[in-house]
Each structure stands twice: as structure tokens, then as C-alpha cells.
């Protein structure tokens, strides 16, 4: 198979489908993959890559051609004093990305980075740390709400290890959820190449999604995404409450400043969106 050192690149406008131009580019001047969000500078203009075909250097080295569909990025100056946050809080740290991994061609759960650990199960023994972060987030709601957003943000750092002191394995979670659960092939962040190291994600028939990370089979983060519809909430509430009670976990919805003990009634309240 040929290995081209120079690639014939065709640039296409995403809005019109028209060709912007073509260029012969050394392969080393192109990214190894367009899996991550990519911005190109052409002349005085910046462009966001919408899609690329092929996606990886291994592929376009072989073909010698590359088609990049992109849209112009309009850069406007703004008053930084008027910027609002859409969320009152985010987690301090994001998980590492597994070196050499890719989400290309895989069925993965993709999260926005700001959504990481916004609703999660936390060890009951961490009550005082939970309260520290919840108090700070409540202050954001009370003092920094401005229209549709917030003029300040609380970065959560009091609970860096939410499952500390508990022991729940991925094997046990698989057994608890049963054969009707649909497991993703990995967990990733939008616009970021690669898979979260030790990441996993699973969707239940009701639409409830669980995701997190594990090390050596032991789960150290177990977070949730609420289903869009209300199907089979009772079954999910009972199952989650039993799991949380057995492993001494409570449910925390950080952005809503809500904490729920491990009972089916309280978990059903959160799942139904009534909290």
C-alpha cells in the first residue's frame, strides 16, 4: 500500500457545499486524526473542521487525498464582564484520556466536559465534604443568579473521590443491571480525541444512563443522566436504591443542590424530574 508524504487536500464550505480551494500539503502539517475538534487558519480567516474524509493520517497517507468540510469561525470581541455561566458548578478535575485510544468507529457515550459528574452517587461517609460543596453552590444560586445564568461559578473540589471507602465492582454493576442493559464501547468527551481511561457507560431500557470510571474493576465514579421520558421509573428507582443502600451511597444532584438518601421513593423523585 502506498504511503504518500504529500496529500492533495480539498477544502469545502459546510454552508454551501462549494469548494473553497485545494492545496498540496506535507503530511506532517496535518493532524494525526480529526477526531478532536480542529481549527484551521487559512489566510486571515479561521475555520472549524466539521468533517474530514478520511479521518486519520494512516488513511489519507494511503490514499494521498483528503477532503475537509469546514465553516468559518467569526471571532467577535465581547465584554468579559457580561459573560454568564450556564451552570452554577462544575467538577474540579476531568478524568484522563487513555493514551493511544480512539472513539472512531465505536459506540460511545459522549459528554460535554461541563457535564462530568453533575449527578452522581457519593459515599454517605463523605457527608461533611458533600455539605461543603452544596453550601457553596447554594450561595451561587442565592447571590450570583443573573437572568438565565450565573455571574460566578463554584468549582467542586471537596469530593474528589466520590466512591471513597466503598466497594462496588463493574462486574457487580453488570450483574445488577441485567441483560436488558445496553453497554457502550466507551466514554468520551465531545471535541476531544480518545476514550476516557477506565471509562464505561450503560443505558437502561427506560433511558436512564449510568457512566463513570473504574480501576482494576472497582468503580470510583458512578454518575447518572436522567431519561427524557418517564418509562419504567419505578423499576429503576428500586434497583438504584437497592444498589445505593447496599454500598452506602446517596444521590447528589449538584446543580440543583439536592441530596437524596438511598430509598426508592427519593430516587423515583429525582428520576421523574420532580425534585
Steps between C-alpha positions, in 0.01 A plus 500: 500500500647842404602746770462857374713771655299774327121509520262659248256684728167637383329757722118516489267762649253327736231764441498487119666170415721694260874450471706770670822381341760225483858469617786251507606472865782302664344226709689622809309830475171316554368356830529130571122491533205734462327320787556799727353845431734663246538861386693596186640840413489589129622847415332745737207271578447221754294191418347228718530152350153345477611171346798342328520209260704297576522581872848373584853554370540125450212508253586815307867396483374195311261684267703819452178703510299674771169687494442747785155652549513809717323817605645843559537602863396859563710642780328784682625698794273504803480662838633235738304661783177394329588131457261272690548137598219264400570277802558590866771237547740262327735230627857610563669218307423300189612139458806417293475393137643156423818542299472375143123438523240610247123535496487478120272218386386425855164537673596734782325734741628851432469763772562871501787558742281724719253214551755273667373375838210746525272228641670211677499246780721602793608311812287584804817524709595815304204696640706790633685544167170475311355773720801726434443494125120519526519811720733668249269416208199631694685829537543516122124456459418760765755770421616452142188415298470744210223449246542161333843435651749573775774762527712270715578129508585257779769246411442191710809368673376374837401158356777397258437126561122451529515123556775515763461230762248300297547184298293458185642309205414534134415129499249554781346795315463292184331225698265747671391667174438171322493398137256771388760774560686628193870557562696757300848424373646786695465850643631818334478878499367696205772658293773300677684212335516166676309318772485573872746270677305231683176656380173312459139589417174310486143584403196336654176430310334795679760736354692549825874510428773414749864582435825529689849367542655192652848387593578131516129423480410718802272795421627836624244724326136409429295784350153521344314667215125526548279342229301726270179304558347350810485133398571233761614749762373285783720206405807719455435681829478174694807356330714812555383544859584138582845538343564829682376366833716189470813705427410792732460769233272801468392679182625856447369739234765770538351767274160475670659487847310179574602199707292181514535209743507148349126428494281413204265790578777760489668353193165491321455869587827586325439271202157653437642851500284611792797601713 
